[in-house]
């Protein structure tokens, strides 16, 4: 196993800086996933670790050794690419063993390594087939097998499942999780798929424009995002956001106003609100509820879109024509249809408040999301 440590790592192409001071420590045996929008630098960062891209400045260590100037073959890493990159004229056995044969390993060692990898990946019965005789998932397992036989300290995956259909992605996701459990090796994985990130990762690294926005476990990022970018990126469907304006505090209460003119109370320090000309309140679709008699935090709206997905349905509710509709999750047997009037409730414990600069304003109750109360309904 091996740890990976990056200290102020920067990568530039000419005057364009791609990575802008990356600081990250990956522990031995940890499964780390890089996520972020296209162009955020996640694949570049992976290629820097692999040695396929040089570092402009900073320090990169693998297994406590600085590897800035080491070639890929000397870093103790193996990379699985988005493309399977299998040789069509070679059998599965020959594809898996290609790197070892190139390194002049002994025939007995090669045979043993291939058999072990094939057993782990359930490829033993396919070793004499050519790639054209394999499914997409089987081809990807061959590509992973080629990495396994090198016995690296660190596995690097660059969107390995993006070429597979939905069913195969689910299957291969489970296979990769099992592989990590069986091998116990350090794995760094790049994906644009949040489901892959949330289900595979020990920790997720959220990247944006060449910088790390936040690092944490999937649940930490989901429940305690540090800023509005992370809050909007993690979660599918994404968090709802409502732009609000702060109101001068009275009697020690912090108040903000919605676009529909309703005022809401937020239990954060009044002084923090007054530092901002505008604020944003966020709430996830699964936390918005249909208002019942006696519930507070009610808003009136109209159903504009109904998405029925079988096991769950989503309503897009317009509460004000100047803002985007709020998306809420309802039971699949709900009878709501487009044009229906609806009253919704924003449960206090599930609302977040973000400052003008996008950073989350911590709630007065430490460790829980900001609480709000709608008044004037």
N, C-alpha and C positions, 0 to 999 in steps of 0.2 A: 504494500500500500504506500501512498505518498500524499503529502499535503501540497497545496499550491498557494503561494503568497504573492500578491501583486501590490507594489508600493509606488504610488504616483505614476502609474503606467500611462504613457501618452503615445499616440500614433497619429502622424500627420502625413498627408500627401501634398507636397508643396506647401502652400499657405493654408490649406484646409485641414483643420485638426479633427480627426475622427474620434479618437479616444482622448478625453480631457481630464486626465488625472484619476485613474482608477485605483482605488484601495480596496483590497478584498483578501480575506483569508479563507481557504477551503480546507477543512479538516480531513485527516486520513479516513477513507471509507465513506465520505459524505457524498450525497447525491444533490448536486447544485443545478438549478435550471435558470438560464438566462432568458428573460422575456422582455418585450418592448416592441414598439411600432417599427415598421420598415424604415431602415436607415438610421436606427438608433445606435448601431455599433456592436450588436450582440455577436454576429458572425465574425466580424473583424477581431473582437476580443478573443473568441475561440481560436481563430487562426493564429493570433499572437501567442497564445499559450502553446499551440501545436508547433510553432516555429515556422509556419508558412508565411507569416508576415513579421517583419523586423519591428523592433520597438524604437521609437524616436527618442524617448527618454524614460527614466524610471527603472524599476528593478522587478524581475520575475524570478521566483524561486520554485523549484519542484523538488520535493523530498529534501528540503533544507539545502539545496544547492542552487546557486544563481546560474540561470541557463540562458541569459540574454544572448550570448554569442554561440550557443550550442546549436548544431543542426537538428532537425526533427528526429533523426534516427538515434540521437544520443540523449534525448530528453526523457525516455521511459514513458512515452505516451503513444496511444493508438487512436486514430480518428475514423469515425464512420460518417460518410458523407450522405448528403441528400440523395445523390445518384448512387445506385448500387455499384457502378463501375466494375462489373464482372467481365472477365474475358469470355466471349461467347464460344470460342473454340475449345475451352478447357472444361473439364468436369468440375463438379462441386469440390471434390477432393483436391484437384489441382489449383482451383481458385483459392481455397482456404490456405493451402500450403505455399502459395507463390512467394510470399515474403520470406518465409523460412528458407526456401530453396535459393532465393536470391542472396540470402545471408550465408549460404554454404553450410547450413545446419546438417547434422548427420541424418541419414535416412531413417534410422530407428527412432530418433528423437522427433523427426517430422511426423512419422506415422503415429506415434503415441499422442502428440499434440493435436493432430487432426481428429483422431478418434475421441479424445476427451472433449474437444470443442463440439464435435458432431453430437455427442451424447447429451451435452448440456443444452444444445439448441434443437434437439430432436431432428437431426439431419442424417442420422446413421444410415437409414434406408435410401437416402438420396445421393450418396457420395459419388456414384458413377453416372449421374445424370448431368446433362448440359443445362446452362441457365434457361434456354428457351423452353425446357420441359418443366420449369418451376413456376409457381405462383409468385405474385409480388411479395407476399409475406415471406415466402421461402427464400427468395433472392435476398431480401434484406437480412435474413438470418445468416445467410452465407457471408454477406459483407461483415456482419458482426463477428462471425466465426474467424474471419481473416484477421480481425483485430485481436480476438482472444488468444490465438496461438502465439502471438508475440509476447504474451504475459507482461503487459505494461503495468505501470503503477497507476496510471491515470487513463481513463477512457473518455474520449471526446466525441460527442454526437452533434452533428449539424443538421437539424430538422430531418431526422432519418425517416419519419413516417409521413411526410407531406405528400409523397407520391402514391400513397395507398388510399383505397376507398374507406368509407367510414367504419365498416365492420372490421376490416383488417387493422385499422388504426387501433381500435379497441383491443383486439387480440394481441397485437404487438406491444401495446402499452403494458399489458399484463406480463408479457414475456420479458420485457426489459426490466420491469420491477422485480420479477423472479430472478433474473440474471444478476441484478445488484445484490439481492439477498444471498444468492449462492456464492458469488465471487467475493463479496465484501470489499470491492475495489472503489477507489475514488472515481466518481463519474460527474462530468460536466456536460450539460445538455442544453442545446439551443432550440427554442420552438416559438412559434407565434400562436400556438394553440393553448389557451388557458386551461383547458381540461387536462391536457398532458402535464402542464406545469403543476397544477394543484394536486394531481393524483400521484405524481412521481417524486416530487422534490422533498428533500429534507428541509432545504431552504431555497427560496426564490430570490433572484437578483433582478430588480426592475430597472431597466435602462431607458434613458431618454436623452437624445441628442448627445450621445457620447459620455454621459455621466450616470452614475448610480443614484437613483432616486431613493431606494429603500431596499434593505435586505432583511428577510425574516422568514419564518415558517409560513406555509400557505394560510393558516388561520390567523396569524399575526397580521399579515398584509390585508386579509379580508376584513378583519374586525377592527384593526387599528392602523389604518393608512395614515402616513405622516402628512400627506398633501393631497390636493385635489387630483393630480395626475395619477397617483397610485390608486386612489379611490375610484376613479373612472376607468382605469385600465384593468384592475383585478375585479373579476365578477362578471358573469354572463347570465342574463342581460346586465348591462352596466348600471351603476348607481344613477338615480335621478338627481338632477341639480336644479335648484331654484335660486335665482339671483335676488338678493334682498338688500335693503338699505338700513343702516343703523339709525335708531332714534335716540335722541338725547335721553339719558337714563334719568329715572325719577324714583325716589325712595330706594335707591340701591338696586333696582331691577334693570336688567339689560333687555332692551327691546329692539326688534328689527321689523321692517315692513315688507310684505310680499308685493309683487306686481299687481295683485288683485285688491290691494289696499288693506288687506287684513294685517293686523300687527301680531307678532309672536314674541313670546318671552323666551330668552335663552339664558340658562344659568352659567354664563361665563362672566369673568370680571368686567364690569362696565367700562373700565379704562381701556381694555383690549379692543372692545368694539369701537370706541371713539377714535381709535387710531386709524380706522379704515373708512373710506368713503363708500365702499360697498362690500358686501359679504355674500357667501354662498352657503345655502343649506342643502345637505345631501341626505338621501334616504334610498335604500335598496328596494327593488320591486317586491321582494318577498315580505317586506316589513310593512308595506302599506296595506291596510285592511279596509273592508267595507264597514262604514260607520254603523253602529248599532245604537239603540236607545240608551242614553246615559254615557256614551263615550265622548271624550273630548277631542280636541284637535281636528275638528271636522272641516272639510272643504267640499264645496259643491262642484260638480263637473259633469261632462257629457262624454260618453263612450265614442271614440272616433275610429278605433280599430280593435278587432278581436282576433287574437292568434290562438288557435286551438292546436295543441301539439300532442294530444292523446292523453298523456299522464298529467298534463298541466295546461292551463290557459293563461294568456296574458291580455290585459286590457290596457289600451292607450287612452288615458282620460285627460281631456282638455279642461283645465280649471281656469284658464285665462288665455284669451286669444293672442296675447303678446308674448307668451312663453311656450316652450315645447310641451306637448302632453306628458303627463306622468305615467310611467309604465308600472303596472301592479300585477302581482300573481294572484290568480283565483283558482278554485277547484275546477277540474275538467268538466264537471256536470253543471256548472253555473249556466244560467239562461240569458246572460247579458248579450245584447246585440247592439250594433252600431246605431247611434242616435239616442240610446237610453240615457236618462238623467241618473246620476249616482252621487251619493255622499260617501266620501272616503275619510279615513282617519290616519293621521301620521303619529304612530306611537312614539311617545317621548323618548324612550330608552334607545331608539334606533336611529336617531337623527344626528347628523354631524354638522359642524359649522367650520367653514374655511374662510381665512382672512383674504384681504385683497391681493396679497402676494401668492395665494394658493396654498399656504401652509395651514394645517388644521389648528384651530384654536382649542386647547385642551379644556375639557369640561371641569366644572368645579368639583364634581364627584370623580376623583381620580380613578382611572382604569375603566371608565364607561363612556359611551358616546355622549355628546352634548344633548341635553334635554331641552325640549321646547314645549311651549303651550300656546295654542292658537287662541286669541281672544277677539271678541267682537263678532262672533258668529251669531 
